[in-house]
Protein backbone atom coordinates (compact mmCIF):
# COMPACT_ATOMS: atom_id res chain seq x y z
CA UNK A 1 0.00 0.00 0.00
CA UNK A 2 1.10 3.58 -0.59
CA UNK A 3 3.44 4.67 2.22
CA UNK A 4 1.67 7.30 4.30
CA UNK A 5 3.76 9.77 6.28
CA UNK A 6 1.52 12.88 6.39
CA UNK A 7 0.72 12.26 10.06
CA UNK A 8 4.41 12.56 10.95
CA UNK A 9 4.83 15.98 9.36
CA UNK A 10 1.77 17.97 10.53
CA UNK A 11 3.76 21.19 10.85
CA UNK A 12 6.02 21.55 7.84
CA UNK A 13 7.28 24.96 8.96
CA UNK A 14 8.94 23.62 12.12
CA UNK A 15 12.71 23.14 12.07
CA UNK A 16 13.84 19.66 11.07
CA UNK A 17 10.28 18.42 10.58
CA UNK A 18 11.09 16.39 7.49
CA UNK A 19 14.32 14.87 8.82
CA UNK A 20 12.36 12.16 10.64
CA UNK A 21 11.02 10.74 7.37
CA UNK A 22 14.51 10.45 5.85
CA UNK A 23 15.19 7.42 8.06
CA UNK A 24 12.33 5.37 6.63
CA UNK A 25 13.34 2.36 4.54
CA UNK A 26 10.10 1.01 3.06
CA UNK A 27 9.22 3.03 -0.02
CA UNK A 28 12.41 5.09 0.27
CA UNK A 29 14.87 6.19 -2.39
CA UNK A 30 17.55 4.12 -0.63
CA UNK A 31 15.58 0.92 -1.13
CA UNK A 32 15.01 1.78 -4.79
CA UNK A 33 18.57 2.64 -5.83
CA UNK A 34 21.01 0.83 -3.52
CA UNK A 35 21.56 -2.12 -5.86
CA UNK A 36 22.17 0.10 -8.88
CA UNK A 37 24.43 2.39 -6.84
CA UNK A 38 26.47 -0.56 -5.56
CA UNK A 39 26.91 -1.90 -9.11
CA UNK A 40 27.81 1.57 -10.39
CA UNK A 41 30.45 2.16 -7.70
CA UNK A 42 31.89 -1.30 -8.35
CA UNK A 43 32.38 -0.43 -12.03
CA UNK A 44 33.73 2.99 -11.08
CA UNK A 45 36.40 1.60 -8.75
CA UNK A 46 37.31 -1.17 -11.19
CA UNK A 47 38.18 1.46 -13.81
CA UNK A 48 39.89 3.65 -11.20
CA UNK A 49 42.09 0.82 -9.91
CA UNK A 50 43.01 -0.19 -13.45
CA UNK A 51 44.14 3.39 -14.11
CA UNK A 52 46.18 3.62 -10.93
CA UNK A 53 47.86 0.21 -10.87
CA UNK A 54 47.54 -1.58 -14.24
CA UNK A 55 48.24 1.14 -16.84
CA UNK A 56 51.57 2.42 -18.06
CA UNK A 57 52.29 6.13 -17.95
CA UNK A 58 51.51 6.47 -21.67
CA UNK A 59 48.20 4.62 -21.21
CA UNK A 60 47.36 6.87 -18.28
CA UNK A 61 47.90 9.99 -20.44
CA UNK A 62 45.57 8.49 -23.06
CA UNK A 63 43.02 7.64 -20.36
CA UNK A 64 43.10 11.22 -19.10
CA UNK A 65 42.29 12.50 -22.60
CA UNK A 66 39.28 10.16 -22.75
CA UNK A 67 38.31 11.30 -19.26
CA UNK A 68 38.39 14.93 -20.30
CA UNK A 69 36.32 14.22 -23.44
CA UNK A 70 33.61 12.22 -21.66
CA UNK A 71 33.48 14.75 -18.83
CA UNK A 72 32.84 17.58 -21.28
CA UNK A 73 30.25 15.70 -23.37
CA UNK A 74 28.15 14.16 -20.59
CA UNK A 75 26.72 17.53 -19.57
CA UNK A 76 25.22 17.99 -23.05
CA UNK A 77 22.36 15.58 -22.12
CA UNK A 78 19.48 17.63 -20.57
CA UNK A 79 18.66 15.08 -17.87
CA UNK A 80 16.55 17.38 -15.68
CA UNK A 81 14.27 18.31 -18.56
CA UNK A 82 13.92 14.77 -19.95
CA UNK A 83 13.33 13.13 -16.57
CA UNK A 84 11.14 15.90 -15.14
CA UNK A 85 8.59 15.84 -17.94
CA UNK A 86 8.47 12.02 -17.99
CA UNK A 87 8.03 11.61 -14.24
CA UNK A 88 5.33 14.31 -14.08
CA UNK A 89 3.42 12.48 -16.83
CA UNK A 90 3.64 9.15 -15.01
CA UNK A 91 2.65 10.63 -11.63
CA UNK A 92 -0.37 12.27 -13.25
CA UNK A 93 -1.45 8.92 -14.77
CA UNK A 94 -0.92 7.19 -11.41
CA UNK A 95 -3.18 9.62 -9.54
CA UNK A 96 -5.84 9.58 -12.27
CA UNK A 97 -6.00 5.77 -12.13
CA UNK A 98 -6.48 5.87 -8.36
CA UNK A 99 -9.30 8.39 -8.74
CA UNK A 100 -10.98 6.11 -11.27
CA UNK A 101 -11.36 3.28 -8.74
CA UNK A 102 -15.13 3.25 -8.02
CA UNK A 103 -16.43 3.08 -4.45
CA UNK A 104 -19.85 1.41 -4.01
CA UNK A 105 -20.97 3.61 -1.11
CA UNK A 106 -23.01 6.07 -3.20
CA UNK A 107 -24.72 3.27 -5.12
CA UNK A 108 -25.50 1.46 -1.87
CA UNK A 109 -27.02 4.62 -0.36
CA UNK A 110 -29.21 5.13 -3.42
CA UNK A 111 -30.24 1.46 -3.40
CA UNK A 112 -31.10 1.57 0.30
CA UNK A 113 -33.28 4.65 -0.21
CA UNK A 114 -34.74 3.59 -3.58
CA UNK A 115 -35.80 0.04 -2.68
CA UNK A 116 -37.39 0.35 0.76
CA UNK A 117 -38.95 -2.36 2.85
CA UNK A 118 -37.81 -5.21 5.08
CA UNK A 119 -39.35 -8.02 3.01
CA UNK A 120 -37.16 -10.77 1.61
CA UNK A 121 -37.59 -9.75 -2.04
CA UNK A 122 -36.40 -6.20 -1.40
CA UNK A 123 -33.49 -7.44 0.66
CA UNK A 124 -32.49 -9.90 -2.08
CA UNK A 125 -32.58 -7.15 -4.69
CA UNK A 126 -30.53 -4.69 -2.63
CA UNK A 127 -27.83 -7.20 -1.73
CA UNK A 128 -27.56 -8.61 -5.26
CA UNK A 129 -27.26 -5.20 -6.89
CA UNK A 130 -24.32 -4.13 -4.72
CA UNK A 131 -22.75 -7.61 -4.98
CA UNK A 132 -22.89 -7.36 -8.77
CA UNK A 133 -21.23 -3.93 -8.65
CA UNK A 134 -18.35 -5.33 -6.58
CA UNK A 135 -18.17 -8.45 -8.76
CA UNK A 136 -17.67 -6.19 -11.80
CA UNK A 137 -14.97 -4.39 -9.79
CA UNK A 138 -13.15 -7.66 -9.03
CA UNK A 139 -13.40 -8.96 -12.61
CA UNK A 140 -11.85 -5.73 -13.88
CA UNK A 141 -9.02 -5.79 -11.34
CA UNK A 142 -8.30 -9.42 -12.22
CA UNK A 143 -7.12 -8.11 -15.59
CA UNK A 144 -5.04 -5.15 -14.41
CA UNK A 145 -3.64 -6.18 -11.00
CA UNK A 146 -1.23 -8.99 -10.24
CA UNK A 147 -2.23 -8.94 -6.56
CA UNK A 148 -5.91 -9.46 -7.36
CA UNK A 149 -5.14 -12.07 -10.03
CA UNK A 150 -3.18 -14.09 -7.48
CA UNK A 151 -6.10 -13.89 -5.07
CA UNK A 152 -8.73 -14.80 -7.69
CA UNK A 153 -6.92 -16.78 -10.42
CA UNK A 154 -10.06 -18.58 -11.68
CA UNK A 155 -13.84 -18.18 -11.68
CA UNK A 156 -14.02 -20.91 -9.03
CA UNK A 157 -11.97 -18.78 -6.64
CA UNK A 158 -14.45 -15.94 -7.12
CA UNK A 159 -17.29 -18.38 -6.39
CA UNK A 160 -15.53 -19.62 -3.25
CA UNK A 161 -15.21 -16.03 -2.03
CA UNK A 162 -18.99 -15.56 -2.20
CA UNK A 163 -18.92 -12.78 -4.76
CA UNK A 164 -20.25 -15.07 -7.50
CA UNK A 165 -22.78 -17.89 -7.41
CA UNK A 166 -22.30 -21.22 -9.14
CA UNK A 167 -25.10 -20.48 -11.61
CA UNK A 168 -23.46 -17.16 -12.48
CA UNK A 169 -20.12 -18.89 -13.06
CA UNK A 170 -21.78 -21.15 -15.64
CA UNK A 171 -23.13 -18.09 -17.43
CA UNK A 172 -19.65 -16.60 -17.56
CA UNK A 173 -18.12 -19.82 -18.86
CA UNK A 174 -20.82 -20.06 -21.51
CA UNK A 175 -20.19 -16.49 -22.63
CA UNK A 176 -16.44 -17.06 -22.60
CA UNK A 177 -17.01 -19.82 -25.13
CA UNK A 178 -18.71 -17.33 -27.43
CA UNK A 179 -16.16 -14.52 -27.06
CA UNK A 180 -12.89 -14.27 -25.09
CA UNK A 181 -13.24 -10.53 -24.40
CA UNK A 182 -13.48 -9.21 -20.86
CA UNK A 183 -17.01 -9.29 -19.51
CA UNK A 184 -16.63 -7.06 -16.47
CA UNK A 185 -19.87 -5.33 -17.53
CA UNK A 186 -22.05 -8.47 -17.29
CA UNK A 187 -22.79 -8.12 -13.54
CA UNK A 188 -23.74 -4.49 -14.17
CA UNK A 189 -26.25 -5.67 -16.80
CA UNK A 190 -27.73 -8.03 -14.22
CA UNK A 191 -27.93 -5.19 -11.70
CA UNK A 192 -29.70 -3.02 -14.29
CA UNK A 193 -32.23 -5.77 -14.96
CA UNK A 194 -32.95 -6.11 -11.23
CA UNK A 195 -33.59 -2.36 -11.00
CA UNK A 196 -36.02 -2.56 -13.93
CA UNK A 197 -37.76 -5.53 -12.30
CA UNK A 198 -38.07 -3.64 -9.02
CA UNK A 199 -39.71 -0.75 -10.88
CA UNK A 200 -42.19 -3.08 -12.62
CA UNK A 201 -43.09 -4.77 -9.34
CA UNK A 202 -43.58 -1.44 -7.59
CA UNK A 203 -40.67 -1.75 -5.17
CA UNK A 204 -39.21 1.37 -6.76
CA UNK A 205 -41.89 4.04 -6.81
CA UNK A 206 -40.42 6.56 -9.24
CA UNK A 207 -38.78 6.62 -12.67
CA UNK A 208 -36.49 9.34 -11.35
CA UNK A 209 -35.09 6.89 -8.78
CA UNK A 210 -34.52 4.35 -11.56
CA UNK A 211 -32.64 6.96 -13.57
CA UNK A 212 -30.51 7.91 -10.57
CA UNK A 213 -29.54 4.29 -9.96
CA UNK A 214 -28.77 3.63 -13.63
CA UNK A 215 -26.62 6.77 -13.84
CA UNK A 216 -24.60 5.54 -10.85
CA UNK A 217 -24.18 2.08 -12.41
CA UNK A 218 -23.18 3.73 -15.68
CA UNK A 219 -20.54 5.77 -13.87
CA UNK A 220 -19.11 2.60 -12.32
CA UNK A 221 -18.95 0.98 -15.78
CA UNK A 222 -17.23 4.07 -17.21
CA UNK A 223 -14.61 4.03 -14.46
CA UNK A 224 -13.91 0.31 -14.83
CA UNK A 225 -13.62 0.65 -18.60
CA UNK A 226 -11.22 3.56 -18.18
CA UNK A 227 -9.03 1.45 -15.85
CA UNK A 228 -8.74 -1.21 -18.56
CA UNK A 229 -7.97 1.55 -21.06
CA UNK A 230 -5.13 2.90 -18.91
CA UNK A 231 -3.74 -0.63 -18.56
CA UNK A 232 -3.79 -1.43 -22.27
CA UNK A 233 -2.71 2.01 -23.54
CA UNK A 234 0.56 2.77 -21.75
CA UNK A 235 2.93 5.70 -21.97
CA UNK A 236 4.43 5.30 -25.47
CA UNK A 237 7.25 2.78 -25.30
CA UNK A 238 9.58 5.00 -27.30
CA UNK A 239 9.31 7.71 -24.63
CA UNK A 240 10.18 5.29 -21.84
CA UNK A 241 13.10 3.95 -23.89
CA UNK A 242 14.43 7.43 -24.65
CA UNK A 243 14.38 8.44 -20.98
CA UNK A 244 15.99 5.19 -19.81
CA UNK A 245 18.68 5.25 -22.51
CA UNK A 246 19.42 8.92 -21.85
CA UNK A 247 19.89 8.29 -18.13
CA UNK A 248 22.15 5.28 -18.45
CA UNK A 249 24.14 6.84 -21.30
CA UNK A 250 24.69 9.85 -19.06
CA UNK A 251 26.10 7.75 -16.24
CA UNK A 252 28.13 5.49 -18.54
CA UNK A 253 29.82 8.65 -19.76
CA UNK A 254 30.22 9.72 -16.13
CA UNK A 255 32.09 6.46 -15.39
CA UNK A 256 34.94 7.85 -17.49
CA UNK A 257 34.38 11.57 -17.22
CA UNK A 258 34.09 11.68 -13.40
CA UNK A 259 37.12 9.51 -12.58
CA UNK A 260 39.15 10.93 -9.70
CA UNK A 261 42.79 10.63 -10.66
CA UNK A 262 45.90 11.55 -8.64
CA UNK A 263 47.25 15.10 -9.10
CA UNK A 264 49.78 15.40 -11.91
CA UNK A 265 53.38 15.31 -10.81
CA UNK A 266 53.90 18.85 -12.12
CA UNK A 267 50.78 20.26 -10.47
CA UNK A 268 51.12 23.89 -9.40
CA UNK A 269 48.91 23.40 -6.34
CA UNK A 270 50.78 21.68 -3.55
CA UNK A 271 47.57 21.29 -1.56
CA UNK A 272 45.57 19.53 -4.30
CA UNK A 273 44.16 16.40 -2.61
CA UNK A 274 43.91 12.89 -4.04
CA UNK A 275 40.19 12.14 -3.57
CA UNK A 276 39.06 8.51 -3.65
CA UNK A 277 35.27 8.62 -3.26
CA UNK A 278 33.12 10.35 -5.95
CA UNK A 279 30.69 11.89 -3.47
CA UNK A 280 28.81 14.24 -5.76
CA UNK A 281 28.67 11.72 -8.60
CA UNK A 282 27.13 9.20 -6.17
CA UNK A 283 24.62 11.79 -4.97
CA UNK A 284 23.72 12.72 -8.54
CA UNK A 285 23.27 9.02 -9.33
CA UNK A 286 20.90 8.64 -6.38
CA UNK A 287 18.86 11.68 -7.41
CA UNK A 288 18.55 10.91 -11.12
CA UNK A 289 18.15 7.14 -10.86
CA UNK A 290 15.78 7.61 -7.92
CA UNK A 291 13.75 9.97 -10.09
CA UNK A 292 13.54 7.35 -12.83
CA UNK A 293 12.68 4.67 -10.26
CA UNK A 294 9.70 6.77 -9.17
CA UNK A 295 8.35 6.50 -12.70
CA UNK A 296 9.11 2.76 -12.86
CA UNK A 297 7.19 2.19 -9.61
CA UNK A 298 4.20 4.37 -10.47
CA UNK A 299 3.79 3.46 -14.13
CA UNK A 300 1.75 0.45 -12.95
CA UNK A 301 -0.07 1.48 -9.74
CA UNK A 302 -1.67 -1.95 -9.37
CA UNK A 303 1.52 -4.01 -9.11
CA UNK A 304 3.49 -5.19 -6.09
CA UNK A 305 5.72 -2.22 -5.25
CA UNK A 306 5.65 -0.50 -1.86
CA UNK A 307 3.71 2.46 -3.23
CA UNK A 308 1.19 0.46 -5.25
CA UNK A 309 -2.48 0.60 -4.28
CA UNK A 310 -3.67 -2.20 -1.99
CA UNK A 311 -6.64 -3.37 -4.04
CA UNK A 312 -7.34 -6.52 -2.02
CA UNK A 313 -7.97 -4.41 1.07
CA UNK A 314 -10.30 -2.18 -0.96
CA UNK A 315 -12.29 -5.22 -2.15
CA UNK A 316 -12.75 -6.43 1.44
CA UNK A 317 -13.72 -2.96 2.59
CA UNK A 318 -16.22 -2.38 -0.22
CA UNK A 319 -18.18 -5.62 0.22
CA UNK A 320 -18.51 -5.03 3.97
CA UNK A 321 -19.53 -1.39 3.62
CA UNK A 322 -22.04 -2.11 0.83
CA UNK A 323 -23.79 -4.91 2.73
CA UNK A 324 -23.91 -2.82 5.91
CA UNK A 325 -25.57 0.07 4.07
CA UNK A 326 -28.19 -1.90 2.11
CA UNK A 327 -28.98 -4.55 4.72
CA UNK A 328 -27.81 -4.17 8.30
CA UNK A 329 -28.46 -0.41 8.43
CA UNK A 330 -31.39 -0.37 6.01
CA UNK A 331 -34.19 1.88 7.31
CA UNK A 332 -32.42 2.07 10.66
CA UNK A 333 -31.42 5.27 12.45
CA UNK A 334 -30.97 6.38 16.06
CA UNK A 335 -33.95 7.62 18.04
CA UNK A 336 -35.04 11.14 17.16
CA UNK A 337 -34.15 13.32 20.15
CA UNK A 338 -33.77 17.05 20.74
CA UNK A 339 -30.18 18.16 20.39
CA UNK A 340 -28.48 20.23 23.11
CA UNK A 341 -29.01 23.44 21.12
CA UNK A 342 -32.75 22.88 20.72
CA UNK A 343 -33.77 25.88 22.84
CA UNK A 344 -30.87 28.04 21.68
CA UNK A 345 -31.69 27.18 18.04
CA UNK A 346 -28.31 28.28 16.67
CA UNK A 347 -25.22 27.49 18.77
CA UNK A 348 -23.08 30.52 19.55
CA UNK A 349 -19.90 28.51 19.21
CA UNK A 350 -18.89 24.88 19.50
CA UNK A 351 -16.53 24.14 22.40
CA UNK A 352 -12.75 23.98 22.08
CA UNK A 353 -10.33 21.99 24.20
CA UNK A 354 -7.31 23.61 25.80
CA UNK A 355 -5.11 21.98 23.15
CA UNK A 356 -7.20 23.43 20.31
CA UNK A 357 -8.05 26.86 21.77
CA UNK A 358 -5.30 28.58 19.77
CA UNK A 359 -6.98 27.40 16.55
CA UNK A 360 -10.09 29.52 17.27
CA UNK A 361 -10.65 31.98 14.43
CA UNK A 362 -13.24 34.55 13.39
CA UNK A 363 -14.65 34.71 9.90
CA UNK A 364 -11.82 35.79 7.58
CA UNK A 365 -12.27 39.19 5.92
CA UNK A 366 -12.78 39.42 2.16
CA UNK A 367 -10.81 41.75 -0.07
CA UNK A 368 -13.58 44.41 -0.41
CA UNK A 369 -14.83 44.36 3.20
CA UNK A 370 -12.82 47.42 4.28
CA UNK A 371 -13.26 49.40 1.08
CA UNK A 372 -15.05 52.68 1.69
CA UNK A 373 -17.23 54.16 -1.06
CA UNK A 374 -17.34 57.96 -1.07
CA UNK A 375 -20.74 59.51 -0.31
CA UNK A 376 -20.89 61.31 -3.64
CA UNK A 377 -20.10 58.05 -5.48
CA UNK A 378 -22.89 56.21 -3.63
CA UNK A 379 -25.61 58.45 -5.10
CA UNK A 380 -27.78 56.78 -7.75
CA UNK A 381 -26.72 57.73 -11.26
N, C-alpha and C positions, 0 to 999 in steps of 0.2 A: 504494500500500500504506500501511497505517497507519503514521504517523511514530513511530518508536521512539527514545526518548531516555533510557530507564531506565539504560543503561550509562554515561551522562554524569553521573548524579546518584546514585552508589552510597552516598554518605554525606550524607543530607539534613540532618543536624544541624550540618554544618560551615558556617562563615560564608560567605555569598555563593554557596552551592552552586548555587542555581537561577538565578543571574544569567546563567550561560553559555547557558542555553536560551532566554533572552529575545531573543537575537540571531538566532535561526533564522527563516527566511522561509517555507519550505515547510511548509504546515499551520498557520501562525501566525495569530493574530488580526489582525495587520496586513494580511496577504494577503486575509483575508476581508472586512474592513470599509473598506479605504482608498478604494474607489470611492464607497461610500455616504457616507463622511465628507467626501470632497472635494465631492460634490454638496451635502451639507448645509451645509458652510461657505460654499459659493458662494451659496446661497439666503440664508444668514444675513447675509452682508456686502452682498448686494444690498438687503435690507430696511434694514440699518444705514446704508448710504450714501444711500438715499432719504430716511431720516429726517434725516440730518445736512445734506444739501445740496439736496434737492428739495422739502421741505415748508416751508410757512409756519409762523410761530410758533403760530398757532391750530391748524393741523393737527398740529404736534408735541405740543401739549397733549392733543389727542384721542388721538394715538398712545400717549402715556404712560398714559392711562386704560386703553386696550386692553391695553397691556403689563402693567399691574398686575393686570388681571382674569385674563389668561391665565396669568400667573405664579402666582396664587393657586390657580387651578383645576387646573393640570397635576399638582400633587402629590396630587390626589384619586384618581388611577389607581394601584392597588397593583401596580406593575410587578414588584417582586421576587417577590411571591407568584405572580402569573400566570405569569411566565417560569420561575421555579424549578420549579414542579410540572410544567410542560410539558416542559422540558428533561430532567428526571429520568425522565419517562415514555419519552421518545424514546431516551435513553441506555440504559435498561433493555431496550427492544426491540432496539436495535442489538447489545448484548452477547448477548442470547438468540439472535438470528439467527446470530451467529458460532458459538455453541456448538452450534447445530443442524447445522452443516456436518459431514457424516459423513466419517471417515477410514477407508480400507479396510484399515489395518494389522491390526486384530484379526481381520477376516474372512479375510485372507490367511494369518495364523498358524493359524487353525482349519482352513482348507483344506489347508495344507501338512501339518498333523498328521493330518487326517482322511482324506485320500486319499494314502496313501503309495505308494511305488514309482517307479522310473525309466522305466517303459515309456511308449510314446508315448500310449496312451489316457489314462493317469492325468495325464500332462503336459498333454494337450489339455484335459481337464476342468478342471484347476486354473487354467490360464491363461484359459480362456473364462469361468469363474465370476467371477474378479476383473475381467476386461475388461467383463463385463456390469454389474457393480456400478458401475464408473467411467463406463460409457456412460449408465446411469440418472442418475448425478451430472451429466454434461454436458448431457443432455436437459433436466433440471430447471433448470440454471443458464442455459440458452438462453432460458428464459422470464422469468427474474427479473433477469438481469445484462446490461447493455448491452455490457460488455467481452467477455463470452463470446459474445453474439449476433453481434458484429462478427467474432469469430474463426471461429465456425461458423454462418454465416447460413443454410445449407441442409443437407439430409441428405448431399448429395454432398461437402460440406466435411468432414463427420464421417467419411465413408468414406475420403476422401483422407488423413485423419489416422491411419487405422489402427484407430480405436476401433470402427468398424462395418464389416461386410462387405457386399459388393454384394447378396448374397441377403437379408441382414437389412434393407437399405434398401428392397427391394421389399416385404417384409412390412410395414414401417412405412407405405409409400405406399398399400398395399392397405387397411390399417386406417384410415388417414387418410380414405380414400374412404367408409368406413362411418360414421366419427364424427370430428369435428374436435377432440375433447377431447385434452388432453395425455396422452401414453402413456409417461411416464417410468418407469412400473412394468413395462412389457413386458420389458425386459432382465432384471429381477429374477425374472419368471416363468420365463424361459428358464434362469436360474441355478438356480432351484428344481427345474426338471425335470431338469437335469443331476445335481443332488445325488440325486434319487430314482433316476435311472438308475444312478448309481454304487453306490447301496445294493443295487439289484436284481442288479447284476453282481458284487457282492462286493468292490468296491474300497473301500467303506466298510463296516467290520465291525460297527458297532453302531448301533442306533436312537437311542441317546443322542447320538452324534456328529451324526446327521442333525438331531435336534432342536436341538442347539447351533448348527449352521450356519443352520438356518431361522430361529431366533430372531435371529441376527445380521443376516440379510437383512431380516427384518421390521423390525428397528430402523432400518436404512438407509432402508427405504421410509417409515417413520413420520417420520424426520427430513426427507426430501425433500418429503413431503406438507406438513409443517409450514412449510417454507420457502415453498412456493407459497401456503399460507394467510396467512402474514405479508405476502406481496407483494400479495395481492388484498384483504385486510382491513387497511386502513391505520388510523392514528390518525384518529378522526372529523374530517371536513373542517371542521365547524363549530368545533371546538376550535382547529385550526390557524388558521382565519380570525380567531377572537376574539383570539388571542395576537398575530397579525400586525397586526390593526387597532388593538389597544390600544397596541402599541409605537409605530407610526407616528403615531397620534393624539397620543400623549404628546409626541413630538418635534416635531410640527407646532405644538402649543401652545407648546413651548419656543422655537420660532423667534420668536414674539412675546414670550413671557413672560421670556426670558433675554436680551433685547437690552440691550447695554451702551450707555447713553446718557451724554452729557456731564453733569457736575454742574450743577444748577440755578444760575442766576445769583445767587440769594439764599441759597445753601447756607451753613449755619453752620460747616461744617468747611472750613477753608482748605487743608487737606492732602488733601482727597478727590481721588483720581486719576481721570483719564479713561482707562479700560482699553479696549483695542481687540480683544484676543483672548479669546474665551470658553473659557478653559482647562478649567474644571471641567465645563462643558457638553459640550465635545469629549471629555473623558475618560468622562463618563457615557454619551455616545453610543457610544463604543468598547466599553464594558462591556456595555451592554444589547443593542446590535445584534450584538456578538460572541457574546453568549449565545444570541440567536435564530439566528445563523448556525450555531452548533454543532448545533442541532436540525435546521436545513435540510440540513446535510451528512450527519448520521447517520440521518436518517429513511429514507434508502435506502442501506444499507451496501454495496450491490453496484453502485454507479454509477461515476462517474469522478472523484470528488473525491480530494484528497490522502489523506484518512483512510479511504477505502473499501478493502474487502478485496480483495487481488490474487488473484482466483479463477483466472486463467489459470496463474499460477505453481503454485497448489495442484493443478490438473489435471495439469500436467507432473510434479509431485512424486509424486502418488498413483500414476500409471501406472508410473513407474519403481520405486517402493518395492514395489508389489504384485507386479510381475513378478519382482523380485529375491527376494522372500520365497518365492513359490510355485514358482519355477523355478531360478534360479541358485543359491540357497542351500538348496534343498530337500534334506533329509536330509544336509546337510553341517554339520560342526562341527569346530573345531580338535581336534588330538590330545589325548586324555585324559592329562594329566600331573599329578604331585603338585604341589600349590601350596607356596609357601615356608613356610607354617605347618603343613605336614603333621605334623611331629614335635611341634610345640608344641600342636597341635590348635586351641586358641583363641588368637588373637593378643592380646598384652597391650595393645598400642596401635598404631595405624597411624602411620607417620612424618609429621611436619610439616616444612615448609620454614622457613627463618629468617623469611620474609615472613609466614608463617601461624602462627607459634608463639604469638602473642598471642591467637589465636582458641581455643586449647586450653581446654576446659572439663570439669569433672566433672559427674556426673549432677545435675541440678537437684533441690533438695529439694522435697518436697510439703508441703502445708499442715499435715498432722497428724504429720509425721516427728518433730518435737521436742516433741510433746505428751506429758507424763508422766501416767500413770494412777496414782493413789494405791494403795498396797498393799491397804488395806481395801476399795477399790472393785473390785480385781481378783479378789476371792474369788468363787467361783461362788455364784449366788443360790440 
